[in-house]
Amino acid sequence: MRSMRRGIKEMDLVLSAYSRDRLTGMSDAELALYDQLLEENDQDLLRWITGMDAAPSQFAALIADISARGRTW
């Protein structure tokens, strides 16, 4: 799966844990959006998830969910 073995180790950890916990409960639309998110650059994803930069509007809710769940791991 593309949630693992990404370019940045931190993103491997965050996205693999998120996908393990959330993917089975996602709707088709949510899965499609997550798939689109995985096409983004790891450096951008890291900045969005850590709050260093604002995520694009289409990903804002998903990034907020990933970020919130990441604080509980």
Rosetta blueprint (number, residue, H / E / L):
1 M L
2 R L
3 S L
4 M L
5 R L
6 R L
7 G L
8 I L
9 K H
10 E H
11 M H
12 D H
13 L H
14 V H
15 L H
16 S H
17 A H
18 Y H
19 S H
20 R H
21 D H
22 R H
23 L H
24 T H
25 G H
26 M L
27 S L
28 D H
29 A H
30 E H
31 L H
32 A H
33 L H
34 Y H
35 D H
36 Q H
37 L H
38 L H
39 E L
40 E L
41 N L
42 D H
43 Q H
44 D H
45 L H
46 L H
47 R H
48 W H
49 I H
50 T L
51 G L
52 M L
53 D L
54 A L
55 A L
56 P L
57 S H
58 Q H
59 F H
60 A H
61 A H
62 L H
63 I H
64 A H
65 D H
66 I H
67 S H
68 A H
69 R H
70 G H
71 R L
72 T L
73 W L
